[in-house]
Amino acid sequence: MAMKITDECIACGSCEFECPVEAISEGDEIYVIDPDVCVECVGYFDTQQCVEVCPSDAIVKA
């Protein structure tokens, strides 16, 4: 399973640098998560780091 970024994203970029596998990148209007790369931080952290830092609660399970 992977995480995804919803339209609630304010494009602040805080999530991009928290991803341990570099699955997050800047899209046309909002940031996006590559579902083929996202590991939901399993093996790296106990919680999804992008969710923890997102100020607009725009990151959810895909």
Secondary structure, DSSP 8 states (H G I E B T S, - for coil): --EEE-TT-----TTGGG-TT--EEE-SSSEEE-TTT--TTTTT-SS-HHHHH-TT--EEE-
